[in-house]
Amino acid sequence: MDYPLAITISVGCCSVVYVLIRYYSSKRAKLIEVSETWWTPGTENSVSNDIRPYEIVFSEELVKDLKHRLKHTRSLTPPLKDVAWNYGTNTDALRKLLDYWADDYNFQERQKFINQYPHFKTNIQGLDIHFIRAKPNNAGEKRVLPLLILHGWPGSIMEFYKIIPLLTTPRPEHDFVFEVVTPSLPGFGFSDAAMIPGLSYIQMSVVLKNLMLRLGYDKFYIQGGDWGATIISAMSTLFPQHVMGMHSNMCSIMRNKALMKQALYEYLSSFLPWAKKTRQTDHQRRAFSHKSILLETGYFHIQATKPDTVGVGLNDSPAGLAAYLIEKFSTGTNYSYKSREDGGFLEKYTYDELIDNLMIYWASNSITTAMRIYAEMFTKENFLLGKLINSDVVKVPSACSQFPNEIMEQSPSLLRTRFVNLLRVTKMPRGGHFAAFEEPELLANDIWASIDEMEVWNKNHNKNL
């Protein structure tokens, strides 16, 4: 293409995008209030507000049944020659995990491991919400800051077992320490699922805000990845009076104008020298230019349309559940692991850790209800409500950790179009989608540093704190 002509086209495209952005910004609708739905109709007058201790139990009956199913799994279809994980879970690698689960996984020891932190339940809007509440030891005179940490799918509370002590142990350079609250999202693990449709990430933000209020915290910090990242963005938008700051390891903006800007930049960077110099690497641009957007999102489509269909097989077969979930811990951790016969997941996790996560889903029989979060996002009401929420700005102080093998990444300048008080964006040297699970020290260090900056910001901007 002739270079002057390219410049002319580029300037013209940028002008059109600018006009469109200004137009849609001016048309932003007023955010509506999200109702506090009671998710188990008929129980309104029969539940208490008590906070009850809870213990996760792998009963003898459950373990016996599970081992029987594992031992009687039908012969797995052998993988094709040299395909590694490019057709999905490699059944040779899966067989090794299933054998470990049946023969070497110590259910009693792992049950004790899972219960090492204090677990509780309390009823919020008709749902018994399960959560860990880990208080700091030897806080001394340090201030204790409440920190709500949220997981996503196909993760669980098990993602946070290595990071909790890194956050609840005081550090000499900070005058505060964290009390960590880690719930199972509604419908996940040992938290109740809704009995009526409509419980999307938006309504979960209401439930989890009310959980923190129930625990006595009118103001608190929040952190999350995957669905947790989406929920904390909604919480920050809807409840800035309660959220003192948010830290995300999957910051993203899904507004049309933001995606348009990034797509335009990718187009311009294909032929403009000045754009090529700052171009993102391949794994950072996958969301727009890599065929993996088609290859890696099949699960999303089926869970957003027919979660109950796929859930039947996953609830009935531990082999099916394992195959469906561990594939995400392979490609989500590092996309290049698709080319390895072993799937690469043992680079960052142990069999015990992966099976602990599987056990949360298996013991609670929750895989179907957990997958419904995808379908609920696309109901007519929630889709429109989500557009309203995502069109608004997040004014609470924010910070983002960007791990190099995350499924997508957006530039700080683009992120600031929504997170208007984005204090820091940290480029991590390694790690992928399951940051707390993979690289707990890196993530913990950034949470400490980020909330330190948020504390200063809050003191300067909120005289009542």
ABEGO torsion letter per residue (X at the ends): XBAAAAAAAAAAAAAAAAAAAAAAAAABBBBBBBBBBBABBGAAAABBABBBBBBBBBBAAAAAAAAAAAAABBBBBBBBBGAEAAAEBBAAAAAAAAAAAAAABBAAAAAAAAAABBBBBBBBGGBBBBBBBBBBBGAEABBBBBBBBBBBOABBAAAAAAAAAAAABBBAABABBBBBBBBBBBGBEABBBBABBGBBAAAAAAAAAAAAAAAGBABBBBBBBEAAAAAAAAAAAABAAABAEBBBABBBBABAAAAAAAAAAAAAAAABAAAAAABBBAAAAAAAABAAAAAAAAAAAAAAABAAAAAAAAAABAAAAAAAAAAAAAAAABAAAAABAAGGAAAABBAAAAAAAAAAAAAAGAAAAAAAAAAAAABAAAAAAAAAAAABBBABBBBBBBBAABABBBBAAAAAAABABBABBBBBABEBABAAAABAAAAAAAAAAAAAAAAAAAAAABAAX
